Amino acid sequence: MPVSGRTASLAVQTMLQTATGRSCGYGTLPTTASLPTGVTMPYSVLYELGQTPSGPPFGDSAADARMLFQVSSVGSTAEQASLMADKVRTAFMAKAAPGSAVFATPIPIPGYAVTDREVDREDGTTSASSTYTYLQRFALSITTTGS
């Protein structure tokens, strides 16, 4: 079966909220009820940018995909947006120990395994109406586990 974009996105959203200690919206800004910090800045917004499937045909029970995600780190100052972007980058890319192949922050996706991660692009900080946003894109390689 193909990799579920929604399932993967929700797992990434949960990972970001846990690892950064800040709220993360899925395609929109967090709500006041969003955990852990509501709409209090800084926060992040996750966008699923699509996937490139590989491996067996879609009808096969085993599938792989390279999924792209954009994270917009939002703050009331450029420094706050940059600090949030640092937390997001660390959440995605930090290793468990120097030289280790294991990532420090797992991304558990039911029925799938994340086999690789990479920074795809960073566009840096922009501002509009006294709100600063730092844009980053990350790629995840995901495979079906069969469970």
N, C-alpha and C positions, 0 to 999 in steps of 0.2 A: 504494500500500500504506500502511496506517496506520503511524504513527511507533512504532518499537519502544521500549517503556519500558525494557526491560532494557538494550538497546544504549545508550540515552541515559544511563541511570543509571551504567553502567560508565564511560562517558566523563566524566561529572561527577565520579565517585569518583577517577578518575585525575587529573583537573585539580586537585582539592582536595589530593590527596597531593603533587603536584608543586609547586603554588603555595604551600602552607603549610609544606612540609617535615615534615609530621606524618602519621601513619597515619589512615585513614578507613575505617571499617567500612561495609558495605552492608547495612542493616537490622539489624545487630548490632554489638557492639563489635569492634574489630580483634582478631585473634589474636596470640599471641606471635611468630608468623612473619610478620605483616603488615609490609610495607615502608612507610615507612622506619624507623618507631620502635616497632613492635609495640604493646603495650598500655600503654606508658609514657605517662602523662598529660603534657600535654594531648593529646587526640585528638578526632576528630569521628566522627559516625555519620550516614550519609546514608539518608533514607527517601524513596522515590518515593510521592507522594501522589495520583497519577493525572493524567489529561490530559483536555482538552476538544478533541476533533478539530474541524477546520473545513476548508473547501475542498470538493473533490470527494468523492463517495461512497467508502466503504471499498474497493470493487472497483477504483477508479481507481488508476493507478500514481503519481499525484501526491497528496500529502496534507500537511496542516499540522496542528499541534497546539500548544496552550499546556499545558506540563507544569509541575506543581508539585513542588517538592522541599523537604523539611525537613532541616535540618542541626542536629544537637545537638552543641554544642561542650562537651566534658567536661574538667574540671580538678579538682585537689585543693583549690583555693581559688577564691573568687569572682573574684579578679583573673586567675587563670590561665584560667578559662573565658571571661572577657570578652576577654582577649588573643587567645585562639583564635578567638572569634567575630569579632574585628576582622580577623584574617587571612582568615577565610572570606569575610566581606563584601568585603574588598579583592580576593580571588580572583575572586569573581563580578562585581563592579561597577566596579573600577578601569579607567580609560581609558588608552590607550597614550600619550596626551599631552593636556594641558589643551585643552578644546574639541573634541577628536577624537571621532568617532563610533565609532571602533574600540576594542574592549575589549582591555585589556592581556594578559589570560590567555585564549587560545583554548580552545574546547571542541570538539575535532574528533570528529565522530560519523560513522562510515562510512555514506555514502548520504544524509546529511542535512546541513543547515546551521542553525546557531543564528542567528536573525535579530534577536532582541531579548532583553533580560534585565531583570528588575526585582525589587526587594525587595517581597515580597508582605506580609510580616508579621514582626515581631520581638516575642517574648514575654519576652525578658530572662532573668534568672538565677533558678533554683530550686535548692534543695539537699535532699539526702536522704543520711543516713548518711555525712556528711563528704565527699560527692561533689557538685560543683556542675555544673549544666548550663545552658547558654545556648541557647535555641531561636530559630531563624530559618527563614523560609520564603522561597524564591525561585521566580520563574516564568520559564520559558524559552519563547520562541516558536521553534518548530522547523519546518522545511519539508524536503520531499524534494528532493534534488538530481538524482536520476535516474542517479547513477553507482553 
